[in-house]
């Protein structure tokens, strides 16, 4: 009887060790997926191991009604990317599928329709260098109850710095949150340099509006944390669309 009990105890210990090893292995290979599918742009999705381990992806696809987009993983940038010619389509449902040796990770998302811009003010604007902050540009777009608008300002072909007497480059301070109305106004002190700029206006689902933070780069920005829509992993994918409007700042004669 003692031998039987000892054998059962040994079997239980071995089983627990295997289970613990399996759980540890699963945790070490648990992947976090984050990114935005932006209409009109190639795919770029961050994929990284939450425990700091290596990421080994056997196959990754982005599936829509028109076919499959094959994605490749760059371990240096920790991103899944498509070719430059394979662009995201507005108002389209997508399924992300990532195959690893341990599991299949999936997520589904839909890109919103492109924003319809209904009015813009003059786009070539003389700047008064003595200004302490005055409105110089306005944009109005059609209203949608399903999405929020996020703005990003990109320097495209800038030249000399504008010698304001007050702090400038305030765009992220004055416009660093989702826009709740049907338009926005930019001030001269939102800018730093003369020259050509691109104002990007993104539409994102309202449930994700609070998780964005923005940087002055030609990207939608990055997401910090938010609703988890990744199955067999963690993180989330957001669908977005955008429009771009050129703004050219010139010296006042």
C-alpha positions, 0 to 999 in steps of 0.5 A: 500500500505504501509503495502504491501511495509513493508511486501515486505521489511521484506521478503527481509530482511529475505531472505537476512539474510538466504542467508548470513547465508547460505554463512557464513555456506558454507565458514565455511565448505570450505575444503582445500585438499592437498597431493601427491599420490605416487606409491607404498605407502599408501594414505595420504592426508591432509584435513582441514577447511580453517576457522579453523572449524571442518572437518566432512567427511561422506565418502571418496573414491579413485576410479580407474579402479581396484576398490575403496579404502576406506579412513578414516579421522584422525582429529588429523593429519587432514589426509585421509589415506588408510590401509597400504596394499592398495598402489597407482599404477604407471601410473594409473588414480584416482578420489578422492571423499569426501562426507560431509554434505554440498557438494561432493568434487572431484578431478582427477589425474594420477600417472606417470610411475616409473623412469627408472634408467640407471646407478649408481656409487659405492654405498659403499663409503669411506669418506675423512674427510678432504674433503671440498666438492667433488663428491662421487655419481652419478645417471642417469635416462631415460629422460621424457618430461612430468615429473620433478624429485625431490630428497629426502635423508633419513637416514636409518641406520646411525652411527657416525657423519662425522667430516668435517671441513666445513659445511655439511648436504648441501643436501637440499641446493644443491638439493632442486629444481626439477632436469632438466637433466637426472641425479644428482651428490651428494657430500660428504658434502651433508651428515652428518653421516656415515651409510646407506642412501636412495636416493629417486627420485620422478617423478612429473608432470611438472606443479607442479614442482615449488610448492614443498619444501623439508625436510629430511624426508621419504616423498615426501615433502609438497606442498605450493600452486599451480594449483587448481584441487579440485572441490567444495573445494580448493587445489590440488592432485599431482600424483607421482612415485619414485625409491630408491637407497641405499648409504652406507658411510664408514670410510676411512681406 
